[in-house]
């Protein structure tokens, strides 16, 4: 039996007006071996406590939140925003994130006009971190702050009456 090719067209020149029949519904049921996570729980901490330092030694901020993962395989996505201010002096602010006493990361925020020593710079410092605590016991996530340059000016968190810093903890299950 001979085969005959009718109305040959390339895939790049497909004309939708010649399509007929029903297309299958797309629902993802045939997809396999995917490891998409699911959000297990979300905790939000907001704090407006004013804090200042001229020391370059890290000290706790008031942004601290206890969290209990539901599975040892869970990941925890930590999203933080600090309302920061550098006061007079050629400096900035250092922030670090901890799980209990373990330092997870350090972040530096230097004001936009650091060469001007008499200026106050306002801004926010945001950072994200994906942690693997490997426990179902309660852990505490917290931030610490320090002045970027010891004794030169100062660094502040929540420097004005309306400033608020926040921390969002999101548990990702089935990683």
Backbone as numpy.savetxt, mean C-alpha at the origin, in Angstrom:
# Nx Ny Nz CAx CAy CAz Cx Cy Cz
-13.26 -37.12 -51.33 -14.10 -35.95 -51.33 -13.21 -34.73 -51.33
-13.49 -33.82 -52.20 -12.70 -32.60 -52.33 -13.24 -31.54 -51.38
-12.33 -30.75 -50.78 -12.72 -29.65 -49.91 -12.64 -28.36 -50.69
-13.62 -27.51 -50.48 -13.65 -26.23 -51.15 -13.66 -25.13 -50.10
-12.77 -24.15 -50.23 -12.70 -23.03 -49.30 -13.57 -21.92 -49.85
-14.57 -21.53 -49.07 -15.49 -20.49 -49.50 -15.24 -19.20 -48.75
-15.32 -18.11 -49.44 -15.28 -16.77 -48.84 -14.12 -16.63 -47.86
-12.91 -16.88 -48.29 -11.73 -16.83 -47.44 -11.47 -15.40 -46.98
-11.27 -15.24 -45.71 -10.95 -13.93 -45.12 -9.89 -14.12 -44.05
-9.08 -13.12 -43.86 -8.08 -13.20 -42.79 -8.71 -12.77 -41.48
-8.10 -13.18 -40.39 -8.62 -12.83 -39.07 -8.62 -11.33 -38.84
-7.69 -10.62 -39.46 -7.63 -9.19 -39.26 -8.70 -8.46 -40.07
-9.34 -9.15 -41.00 -10.36 -8.50 -41.82 -11.74 -9.12 -41.59
-11.97 -9.67 -40.40 -13.23 -10.32 -40.08 -14.36 -9.30 -40.08
-15.40 -9.61 -40.80 -16.57 -8.74 -40.90 -17.64 -9.27 -39.96
-17.98 -8.53 -38.93 -18.95 -8.98 -37.94 -20.34 -9.17 -38.53
-20.62 -8.58 -39.68 -21.95 -8.72 -40.26 -22.19 -10.11 -40.83
-21.14 -10.90 -41.02 -21.35 -12.24 -41.57 -21.39 -13.32 -40.49
-21.23 -12.92 -39.23 -21.30 -13.88 -38.13 -22.76 -14.29 -37.90
-22.99 -15.55 -37.74 -24.34 -16.04 -37.45 -24.29 -17.05 -36.33
-25.43 -17.31 -35.74 -25.50 -18.31 -34.69 -25.30 -17.70 -33.32
-25.32 -18.53 -32.32 -25.16 -18.09 -30.93 -23.73 -18.27 -30.47
-23.24 -17.29 -29.77 -21.91 -17.38 -29.18 -22.05 -17.94 -27.77
-21.08 -18.71 -27.30 -21.18 -19.26 -25.94 -21.02 -18.16 -24.90
-21.69 -18.35 -23.78 -21.55 -17.41 -22.67 -20.16 -17.57 -22.06
-19.57 -16.47 -21.69 -18.24 -16.51 -21.10 -18.39 -16.32 -19.60
-18.04 -17.35 -18.83 -18.17 -17.24 -17.38 -16.92 -17.69 -16.62
-15.91 -18.13 -17.29 -14.67 -18.52 -16.64 -14.67 -19.92 -16.04
-15.75 -20.68 -16.23 -15.83 -22.01 -15.61 -14.81 -22.98 -16.19
-14.30 -22.72 -17.38 -13.32 -23.63 -17.98 -11.88 -23.24 -17.61
-11.71 -22.16 -16.89 -10.37 -21.75 -16.50 -9.90 -22.61 -15.34
-8.66 -23.05 -15.39 -8.11 -23.89 -14.34 -6.73 -23.38 -13.93
-6.26 -23.85 -12.79 -4.92 -23.54 -12.28 -4.69 -22.06 -12.05
-5.71 -21.34 -11.62 -5.55 -19.94 -11.28 -5.42 -19.82 -9.77
-4.57 -18.93 -9.32 -4.39 -18.75 -7.89 -4.75 -17.33 -7.48
-5.92 -16.89 -7.87 -6.35 -15.55 -7.51 -6.72 -15.52 -6.03
-6.27 -14.50 -5.33 -6.59 -14.38 -3.92 -7.96 -13.79 -3.71
-8.47 -13.95 -2.52 -9.73 -13.38 -2.11 -9.48 -12.55 -0.87
-10.21 -11.48 -0.71 -10.05 -10.64 0.46 -10.79 -11.28 1.62
-10.06 -11.54 2.71 -10.65 -12.17 3.88 -11.22 -11.16 4.86
-10.46 -10.12 5.15 -10.91 -9.09 6.08 -10.15 -7.80 5.79
-10.77 -6.69 6.16 -10.16 -5.37 5.98 -10.32 -4.61 7.29
-9.21 -4.05 7.78 -9.22 -3.25 9.00 -8.63 -1.89 8.67
-9.27 -0.83 9.15 -8.81 0.53 8.88 -8.56 1.26 10.19
-7.42 1.91 10.29 -7.09 2.72 11.48 -6.81 4.13 11.00
-7.47 5.11 11.60 -7.26 6.52 11.29 -6.86 7.21 12.58
-5.83 8.05 12.51 -5.35 8.72 13.72 -4.86 10.12 13.37
-5.19 11.08 14.21 -4.78 12.46 13.97 -3.87 13.01 15.04
-3.21 12.15 15.81 -2.35 12.58 16.91 -1.11 13.30 16.37
-0.87 14.50 16.85 0.31 15.29 16.47 1.55 14.69 17.13
2.62 14.50 16.34 3.88 14.02 16.87 5.02 14.74 16.16
6.10 15.02 16.90 7.25 15.72 16.33 8.54 15.16 16.92
9.60 15.27 16.12 10.92 14.84 16.60 12.01 15.58 15.82
13.14 15.79 16.47 14.33 16.28 15.77 15.42 15.21 15.81
15.09 14.05 16.35 16.05 12.95 16.46 15.96 12.06 15.22
17.09 11.47 14.83 17.05 10.52 13.72 16.91 9.08 14.21
16.55 8.91 15.48 16.26 7.59 16.05 14.77 7.33 15.92
14.40 6.16 15.41 12.98 5.85 15.20 12.22 5.75 16.52
11.01 6.31 16.52 10.10 6.23 17.66 8.71 5.92 17.13
7.91 5.21 17.94 6.56 4.85 17.52 5.71 6.07 17.22
4.92 5.97 16.16 3.84 6.93 15.95 2.61 6.34 16.65
1.53 7.05 16.62 0.31 6.52 17.23 -0.48 5.65 16.26
0.06 5.43 15.06 -0.61 4.60 14.06 -0.18 3.15 14.26
-1.03 2.38 14.95 -0.74 1.00 15.30 -2.06 0.23 15.28
-2.02 -1.00 14.73 -3.25 -1.78 14.62 -2.97 -3.26 14.80
-3.71 -3.91 15.72 -3.62 -5.36 15.90 -4.40 -6.04 14.78
-3.92 -7.21 14.37 -4.54 -7.93 13.25 -4.32 -9.42 13.44
-5.36 -10.22 13.21 -5.24 -11.67 13.34 -5.56 -12.34 12.01
-4.55 -12.83 11.29 -4.81 -13.54 10.03 -5.61 -14.82 10.29
-6.43 -15.21 9.31 -7.26 -16.41 9.48 -6.58 -17.68 8.98
-5.48 -17.55 8.23 -4.76 -18.72 7.72 -3.26 -18.40 7.68
-2.44 -19.42 7.89 -0.99 -19.19 7.84 -0.51 -18.87 6.43
-1.30 -19.22 5.41 -0.92 -18.94 4.03 -1.37 -17.55 3.57
-2.07 -16.82 4.42 -2.57 -15.49 4.06 -1.43 -14.49 3.88
-1.67 -13.55 2.99 -0.81 -12.37 2.85 -1.58 -11.21 3.45
-0.87 -10.19 3.91 -1.51 -8.99 4.43 -0.97 -7.81 3.63
-1.87 -7.11 2.95 -1.50 -5.91 2.21 -1.69 -4.72 3.16
-0.58 -4.01 3.41 -0.61 -2.86 4.31 -0.48 -1.60 3.47
-1.44 -0.70 3.63 -1.43 0.58 2.91 -1.44 1.69 3.94
-0.43 2.55 3.92 -0.31 3.62 4.92 -0.20 4.97 4.24
-0.78 5.95 4.89 -0.59 7.35 4.49 -0.38 8.16 5.75
0.73 8.89 5.80 1.01 9.80 6.90 0.96 11.22 6.37
0.26 12.09 7.08 0.31 13.51 6.79 1.57 14.03 7.46
2.57 14.41 6.65 3.89 14.75 7.17 4.19 16.23 6.97
5.10 16.70 7.77 5.55 18.09 7.66 6.99 18.16 8.13
7.81 18.86 7.39 9.15 19.16 7.88 9.14 20.60 8.35
9.71 20.85 9.47 9.77 22.22 9.96 11.08 22.84 9.50
11.44 23.97 10.07 12.64 24.67 9.62 13.85 23.75 9.69
14.74 23.92 8.76 15.93 23.09 8.70 15.93 22.26 7.43
17.08 21.90 6.99 17.22 21.13 5.76 17.08 19.65 6.10
15.83 19.18 6.13 15.58 17.82 6.63 14.37 17.22 5.94
13.96 16.09 6.39 12.78 15.39 5.92 12.34 14.45 7.01
11.53 13.48 6.66 11.03 12.54 7.65 11.29 11.12 7.15
11.71 10.25 8.07 11.87 8.83 7.78 10.73 8.09 8.47
10.14 7.16 7.76 9.10 6.32 8.33 9.50 4.87 8.16
9.09 4.02 9.09 9.29 2.60 8.90 8.05 1.85 9.37
7.85 0.69 8.76 6.73 -0.18 9.06 7.24 -1.41 9.79
6.54 -1.80 10.86 6.92 -2.97 11.63 5.73 -3.90 11.81
6.03 -5.21 11.85 5.09 -6.22 12.33 5.67 -6.66 13.66
4.97 -6.38 14.73 5.50 -6.59 16.08 6.85 -5.87 16.17
7.95 -6.56 16.39 9.25 -5.88 16.48 10.10 -6.06 15.21
9.53 -6.66 14.17 10.26 -6.90 12.92 10.06 -5.74 11.95
11.15 -5.11 11.54 11.06 -4.03 10.56 10.80 -4.63 9.19
9.72 -4.18 8.55 9.35 -4.67 7.22 9.89 -3.78 6.11
9.98 -2.49 6.36 10.48 -1.58 5.33 10.67 -0.18 5.88
11.56 0.59 5.25 11.79 1.98 5.61 11.51 2.86 4.41
10.95 4.04 4.68 10.52 4.94 3.63 10.94 6.35 4.02
11.46 7.11 3.07 11.94 8.46 3.34 11.09 9.44 2.55
10.63 10.49 3.22 9.87 11.55 2.57 10.58 12.86 2.84
11.10 13.47 1.79 11.81 14.74 1.92 10.96 15.79 1.25
10.77 16.92 1.95 9.94 18.01 1.42 10.44 18.50 0.08
9.54 19.12 -0.69 9.86 19.56 -2.04 10.87 20.68 -2.11
11.05 21.44 -1.06 11.96 22.59 -1.07 13.01 22.45 0.02
13.72 21.34 0.06 14.65 21.08 1.15 15.84 22.01 1.18
16.13 22.71 0.07 17.26 23.63 0.09 16.93 24.93 0.80
15.66 25.17 1.07 15.26 26.40 1.75 15.06 26.08 3.22
15.97 26.54 4.09 15.99 26.09 5.48 14.96 26.77 6.36
14.29 27.80 5.89 13.32 28.50 6.74 11.89 28.15 6.39
11.68 27.21 5.55 10.35 26.90 5.04 9.76 25.66 5.70
8.44 25.66 5.88 7.73 24.48 6.32 7.12 23.80 5.10
7.37 22.54 4.91 6.81 21.80 3.78 5.76 20.82 4.30
4.60 20.84 3.65 3.53 19.93 4.01 3.39 18.88 2.92
2.86 17.76 3.26 2.62 16.73 2.25 2.21 15.44 2.91
2.03 14.46 2.09 1.71 13.14 2.65 2.71 12.14 2.12
2.92 11.12 2.90 3.82 10.05 2.52 3.02 8.76 2.51
2.92 8.14 1.35 2.15 6.90 1.20 3.09 5.75 0.88
2.78 4.60 1.43 3.53 3.41 1.06 2.64 2.18 1.20
3.01 1.14 0.46 2.29 -0.13 0.43 3.29 -1.25 0.67
2.84 -2.28 1.38 3.72 -3.40 1.65 2.89 -4.68 1.71
3.35 -5.74 1.05 2.68 -7.03 1.08 3.47 -7.94 2.01
2.86 -8.30 3.14 3.53 -9.09 4.17 3.04 -10.53 4.17
3.91 -11.44 4.57 3.58 -12.86 4.76 3.84 -13.22 6.22
2.87 -12.96 7.10 3.14 -13.19 8.53 3.23 -14.66 8.92
2.70 -15.59 8.13 2.78 -17.04 8.37 2.33 -17.43 9.78
1.22 -16.86 10.21 0.69 -17.16 11.53 -0.82 -16.93 11.55
-1.48 -17.54 12.53 -2.88 -17.22 12.79 -3.00 -16.55 14.17
-1.87 -16.19 14.74 -1.85 -15.45 16.01 -1.93 -13.96 15.72
-2.39 -13.22 16.70 -2.48 -11.77 16.54 -1.09 -11.15 16.37
-0.98 -10.26 15.41 0.24 -9.47 15.20 -0.17 -7.99 15.25
0.80 -7.13 15.47 0.52 -5.70 15.48 1.38 -5.02 14.44
0.72 -4.31 13.54 1.42 -3.50 12.55 1.45 -2.07 13.07
2.62 -1.42 12.93 2.75 -0.05 13.40 3.79 0.68 12.56
3.74 1.99 12.64 4.76 2.80 11.98 5.58 3.54 13.03
6.79 3.86 12.62 7.69 4.67 13.44 8.20 5.81 12.58
8.56 6.90 13.22 9.07 8.06 12.50 10.39 8.52 13.10
11.18 9.22 12.27 12.43 9.82 12.73 12.72 11.02 11.83
13.50 11.92 12.33 13.96 13.04 11.53 15.02 12.53 10.55
15.03 13.04 9.35 15.98 12.57 8.35 17.42 12.90 8.72
17.62 14.09 9.27 18.96 14.52 9.68 18.90 14.85 11.16
19.70 14.18 11.99 19.66 14.35 13.43 19.91 15.79 13.85
18.97 16.36 14.63 19.16 17.68 15.21 19.02 18.84 14.25
18.71 18.59 12.99 18.56 19.68 12.02 17.09 19.85 11.71
16.49 20.88 12.26 15.07 21.09 12.05 14.28 20.02 12.75
13.17 19.65 12.16 12.34 18.64 12.79 11.37 18.04 11.81
10.84 16.92 12.17 9.85 16.22 11.35 8.60 16.05 12.19
7.45 16.18 11.53 6.18 16.05 12.25 5.22 15.17 11.47
4.37 14.50 12.20 3.26 13.76 11.64 2.00 14.43 12.15
1.02 14.64 11.26 -0.23 15.30 11.60 0.04 16.68 12.18
0.72 17.51 11.40 1.18 18.81 11.86 0.13 19.88 12.03
-1.08 19.70 11.50 -2.12 20.70 11.70 -3.37 20.03 12.25
-4.32 20.83 12.67 -5.51 20.33 13.37 -6.34 19.35 12.54
-6.33 19.49 11.22 -7.16 18.64 10.38 -6.44 17.44 9.79
-5.15 17.29 10.07 -4.38 16.18 9.50 -4.75 14.86 10.16
-4.85 13.83 9.34 -5.08 12.49 9.84 -4.26 11.51 9.01
-3.62 10.58 9.68 -2.89 9.51 9.02 -3.76 8.25 9.07
-3.52 7.34 8.11 -4.35 6.14 8.08 -3.53 4.91 7.70
-4.04 3.76 8.15 -3.44 2.47 7.84 -4.59 1.52 7.50
-4.50 0.87 6.35 -5.48 -0.13 5.95 -4.76 -1.48 5.86
-5.30 -2.48 6.54 -4.76 -3.84 6.51 -5.78 -4.72 5.80
-5.33 -5.41 4.76 -6.22 -6.24 3.95 -5.65 -7.64 3.88
-6.41 -8.62 4.39 -5.96 -10.01 4.33 -6.32 -10.60 2.98
-5.32 -11.17 2.30 -5.53 -11.83 1.01 -5.43 -13.33 1.26
-6.54 -14.06 1.00 -6.61 -15.50 1.23 -6.30 -16.27 -0.03
-6.06 -17.56 0.11 -5.88 -18.50 -1.02 -4.84 -18.00 -2.00
-3.70 -17.65 -1.50 -2.64 -17.09 -2.36 -2.09 -18.11 -3.26
